[in-house]
Amino acid sequence: MNPLYENGLLQTRRELIFNSAKCLGGAALGSLMAPNLIAAPRANNCIGGLAGLPHFAPKAKRVIMLFFSGGPSHIDMFDYKPAMRGFHGTELPDSIRNGQRITGMTSGQKSFPCVAPMFKFKRHGAHGTWVSELLPNIAGIADDVTLIKSMHTEAINHDPAITYILTGTQQLGKPSFGSWISYGLGSENKDLPAYLVMISKGRGQSQALYSRLWSSGFLPSKHQGVNLRSGREPVLFLKDPEGIDRPLRRRMLDGIAKINQEQFSEFGDPETQTRISQYEMAFRMQASVPNLMDVSKEPKAVKEMYGKDTAKPGTFASNCILARRMAERGVPFIHLFHRGWDQHGALPVKLRQQCEDIDQPVAALIKDLKQRGMLDETLVIVGGEFGRTIYSQGALSKTNHGRDHHGRCFTTMVAGGGFKGGYEHGATDDYSYNITRDPVHINDLNATLLQQMGIDHERLTYRFLGLDQRLTGVEGAKVIPQLVG
Amino acid sequence: MRIWVFTLGLIFVASGGAAEPLPEVVRFNQDIRPILSNNCFLCHGPDEGRRKGKLRLDVEAAAKEEVIVAGKLLESELWARITATDAEKRMPPLKSKKELTPHQIALIKKWIEQGAKYEGHWAFIAPKPAALPQSKPKWGHNPIDRFTAAKLEANGLKPSQEAAKEILIRRVTFDLTGLPPTLPEVEAFVSDKSPKAFEKVVDRLLASKAYAERMTLHWMDVARYGDSSVHHADGPRTMWPWRDWVINAYDTNKSFKDFTIEQIAGDLLPNATVAQKVATGFNRNHGTTDEGGLIIEEYRVEYVVDRVKTTGNVWLGLSVECAQCHSHKYDPISHKEYYQFFAFFNNNADSGKQTRGGNAPPMVNVVSDEQQKLRDAAQARVMSATTKLAARKKAAQPDIEKWVIAAALNNQKQPPEPEGLIAHLPLDDFKGRNTAELVSKKTAAKLEGGAQACDGKFSGGLRVVKSGFVNVKGITPPEWNKPFSYGCWVKPDAANANGAIFSKMNEGNAFRGFDIWLQQGAPGTHIISNWPGNAVKVVGKEKTKAKQWSHIFVTYDGSGKASGTRVYLNGKRLTHNIEADGLSGTIQTPVDFRIGRRSNSAQANNIEIDDVRLYDRALTDTEVATLAGNEPLAPILAIAPAKRNAKQKAALANHYLNSIDKEYKTLTTKKQNAQSELSALNKTKITSMIMGDQSKMRPTYILERGHYSHPRKDEVIKPGVPAFLPPLPKGAPQNRLGLAQWLTRPDHPLTARVAVNRYWSLLFGKGLVKTVSDLGTQGDWPSHPELLDWLATDFVKHGWDIKRTLKQMVMSATYRQSSRVTRELFAQDRSNALLARGPRFRLQGEFVRDNALAVSGLLVRKIGGPSVKPYQPPGLWNEVSLGGNVRFRQDKGEALYRRSMYTYWKRSAPAPTMTIFDAPTREKCLVERPRTNTPLQALATLNDPQFVEASRHLAERMMKEGGKSPKDRVAFGYRVVAARAPKALVSQILSSAFNEEFEHYKKNPEAAAKLLAAGDSKRDESLNTAEHAAWTIVASMLLNLDEVISRL
């Protein structure tokens, strides 16, 4: 065949996929595209992604997002003020609540008694960061992380809040953060999807999740997060059916490829070539995914570092090791969910359990990345969709209380990828109720994270329903320069 | 300065112009508006809030007053600014991240030079019936081809030849029905040499139910259909009656006008039918929430916003929703106009807080066709039994007379015991605290607490004191919809005694069960599924006396009603008070039967009890009287036959028929069974959610920045439509009905264009306007504007006839072209915008699965009804569900093989094989799906048990129907999946694959058996295992071919 003609066909393929002038002439193939057949080489060796991206030299190559669903209590974990001890049990002053709306779960409460954390706090690291006794291991890496204490969100209930923080808007139908990365940057790994998701099993399972939280929204659906599950089939339909062994599967694929090649000769549709390459990648994934998931050869010391749950597949600890393995393999967006952070009641007991699940693995992951020299190029984001109220939901007793949702301030932790170590950004009042300094909106943080990935958040766009849509919305999100070193 | 800039501009033009020639006449709509819209309107467009320098470029007068001088480039500030080298002056500014290309700058230059004529946006001007192009029709079948041929000619292209018949029938069958053609259908078409052959196929397809299903599936994306509520718990709901309505609408070819009016405002039509109300479920398919902490008004507004967005996207092809927070940046929809549109939906009666368990009001009861059939059948059986009973009664007259004579002779004898005794506790003795139950040997009855033996009515009895009772294990009453009777003798110490005499009732579960009890001395009963909403309670109007034995008894006919429940005292039926009336659920409970109390309460102290009986039929008055020791017949029989009055005669006849006549008794049982079935069927109420308005109009205000809590209360906004579109029709009401009438005005510039463009995209893989859901100023320019207008006006002119329009499209030569790409054609028209070849694209996910089911013979062609749950990997629901405990429970049997449109759609975790193939979550309206090509798709069609099972069945068909030789079987299989014969090379590849795998499986019989075990369906065991496995491999290869998962 005429090579020019071939090339032309393949270019058309790109146009069909990316209805966007930005991709013309570029390696505009999706993240899941096999490189050897189609994609033109790119400066940064990525497969897929948009031409012209990254917009500038990136600090970080990938994101690991550890998402704690339910609204972790920033007050009991990080945003502590000694003054809280003084007003424990007293009524929340109107001057602090300021007439703000609160959820239907506590709006009928007659009394709003303030609760100081029922945990001990100490300052840690050179910076002297306040960290709760619930998080002894995270306390040990205080100098490696930025704590943004002035995160805020308009949402006060889980469903809108979690959609907001992961897709940049409360409205449904928008792509998640990871999908934007897959769309914009592609992946340097040709055997794994660009966006991987893991939902951890734990004690607290109460928060609902939705596939929209890792969905590609209006972006082509190949950018949707692929949910890796513990057990024998980490990716859906990964295993060959019973009775088909690897050599047989290889023979089948060879036969299919030959017939598809005939089809291409007859009809000339470049989509047929793409299909051949996708079947090949499927075959490779059948080896690469089990290899990724097999932690048996991890050194004992590493396993111990992540804690006792490491050996149990599907736990948060186990998934943190996997996250590191994905990072090593060049997966650009790794998304872990941990549920059960919605302590409306019995907070002193339940929050302790939650923290036990995650404290050691989070710290270990960050240390592990650091010791491998990968932390600088990996953004590790740790947090939930909102914080919790200073006042008790339900009765306050000596040993027991709850806290309701609180969106006016909460704490998010970021490590690596050029974010400062031993740094606290923003501040709240003594009640940890209102932000007093340097508020950071979800979309400001996202804009900053994108910048670290080498992306100008205003130029990562996709035309949908007449609008150049972007992760950070149209309300003028801004990069926060103080967060990064 | 300006001259210098101009020169620079020329350089741009020169370098850019070489790549892309400029049109002879630059047209505003086609060439200029997209540039201005995308690069300038954000700050110089319709939104006054964002406007910079008081300049707007979207309005001709304003632009020409300020920055454009027609024909005079150098005097036009616009030109100076877009070519300025000074970054401060250059437009668009650097910080906008927008940049004009040299070609765009050249276009603007030529446009200004040619007089800078503005045009209204094409899609906002009503289409005029376009005249057919003048060119001689050398090619083509219908007017569509005149337009495409003219376009091809203008571009120096020739159309492709018609696709091969086999390919064509497969293409049109998928496009119109979502299913593959069967082999006989292919053969009939290939051998039909008549000029009408293709038309016959098209007519057949359009008349099929599968057509209606295919169109409905598309509409389900548009209407954001789901079987769950989306937000928070994402609980179940029942909206499939709406889906059935859509299937029926397409099947009966309801006009698009009525289709629109009924879905938007069916509830507001005069004398709206249930179906018309169900249709409005279109706007109840939206996501709703049940979250505990929600603020109700916030979500109520959110639902209105969703309806505005959906209506705008679907009918208008406009992103109306963009004006929620501010005036639209691109289309002339002001902030206020948004809220005028919003006001149509703002009177909604549904609450912001809905439910996680089923439907929320407003809703209607619906009866499915299938259910109606069952009900009719049961009703017919009741009627038939009633008729037969009457007939038997008549026919039995001689028998009755004979019996009366004999009975009169034997008047001294005891009448027989009533039949149907299922439990009998005479309570005569309590050896070791145990007492006997006479019917079943397994029943254990034991004296508990302070209860004692005493003298009874007959022999011994039970005295209930000091919270004592008799506990009986192993008694199960009939279900709520079956008849039964029960009673005993009682002797209370005092008048006005209270308490349960006996019961099987669980207070802990809403008092489920039954009892007989005394209420202030009066006998009564509870029969309860769920107190008090789902229960029957009646209490007789006469009382037992102190220190006297009284017989109390209850009969119940299984109707679930108080009217079917009778209370007797001493053999006499009492009139009764009704305290609960409406039972339609199980009364079974695990707690024990207890004499003297309920399981834990209603203790009947200081009462003596004797001879407890339970029957599984409703005893007659006579029978009860007999039990009470009355001999109601004896006095009558003693009367001389001639002197008996009518009532007395009737009593005798009834006794004979109900207690003695076998045939009459059998018929009675039949009637009761049919009645039970009927009440059970009537119990399963199906609802569908519908739109409803509040009776009192809710005022609408502009919401500041779109926020529910910031209404601008200074002005009440009335329902209305944007000013750039035609007004509401004269006399149209200012509500949703008026809106629907407005959308379907014949001169509406958007509705028909948007609709026909969508139909076109279903058949051609993309629309004439590529942005199918956006015909606004940011939308694409149509590839064939005149054709689009012709189709739109033709659609309206012929009564918005959907089938007619689709038929016209597929009958065109344009549609029938081969999709083969030649080198020449490709060079000129890569994306096939000019339509010089047929479209070729991958089947949508549902069709990929349905195809596998159809070709393998597994597909179950049942139309409509509730959603089904075919195979899916375990754990997908509980790993995301609220509380982690919502489990997916896979269906069995035919539900595994229904068309994919019926697959249960849980929107937080939709069916994975479908989402892998680009199905949206359907949380929001989506008019056009993306079409991707990924390795996960390959894994699904290779490894999903549904596909492995289908391969096994396709293999079976190849072995049984495909002839003897491997070559013949391969040819058969290939024809089944691709409609055409395989090429020699293909045939050879597949045949040798069979040979190789046959050898492989002969050596590995265990592997063969494992492969063949995939799926729930049975395998034909007579087939050789290794051979069947090898053909299964070949079949799986067939189902994974690019040709097979595409339509060519």
Interface residues (C-beta under 8 A of the other chain):
Chain A: N2 Y5 G8 L9 Q11 T12 E15 L16 I17 N19 G30 L32 R101 T103 G104 M105 T106 I156 N157 H158 D159 Q171 L172 G173 P193 I199 Q205 S206 Q207 A208 L209 Y210 S211 R212 S215 L219 P220 S221 K222 Q224 V226 R229 G231 E233 V235 L236 F237 L238 K239 D240 P241 E242 G243 I244 D245 L248 R249 R251 M252 G255 I256 K258 I259 N260 E262 Q263 F264 E266 F267 G268 D269 E271 T272 T274 R275 I276 Q278 Y279 M281 A282 M285 Q286 R339 D404 H405 D456 E458 R459 R463 L465 G466 L467 D468
Chain B: N38 K97 V230 H231 H232 A233 D234 G287 T289 E291 G292 G293 L294 I295 I296 N313 S319 E321 C322 K329 Y330 D331 S709 K770 T771 S773 D774 G776 T777 Q778 G779 S819 R820 V821 T822 R823 F826 A827 R830 S831 R840 F841 R842 P873 G875 E879 V880 S881 L882 G883 G884 R907 S908 A909 P910 P912 T913 T915 I916 D918 T921 E923 K924 L926 P930 T932 N933 T934 P935 L936 Q937 A938 L939 A940 L942 N943 D944 P945 V948 K983 L985 V986 I989 L990 A993 E996 E997 H1000 A1007 A1008 A1009 K1010 L1011 L1012 A1013 A1014 A1029 I1033 S1036 M1037 N1040 L1041 D1042 E1043 S1046 L1048
